[in-house]
């Protein structure tokens, strides 16, 4: 499973872990991703998405559809593949 936020596109970053003796070891900084059911009033149902916590805060403020519109995406772009069988026209 890829560690990518469906809405914002946040991905793991890489960097160095530096010890007191200044030894450098490569490490990964993973985004804080959560599975969340988000209610979509336009569809009359909820959808399950893998989101970063930053995206969750933005959805709380703006709403899912407005956030998608600002990002230039549609709902079908962020839904899991099995949900495409349902009619999603937003």
Secondary structure, 3 states (H helix, E strand, C coil): CCCCCCCCCCCCEEEEEECCCCCEEEEEECCCEEEEEEEECCCCEEEEEEEEHHHHHHHHHHCHHHHHHHHCCCHHHHCCHHHHHCCCCC
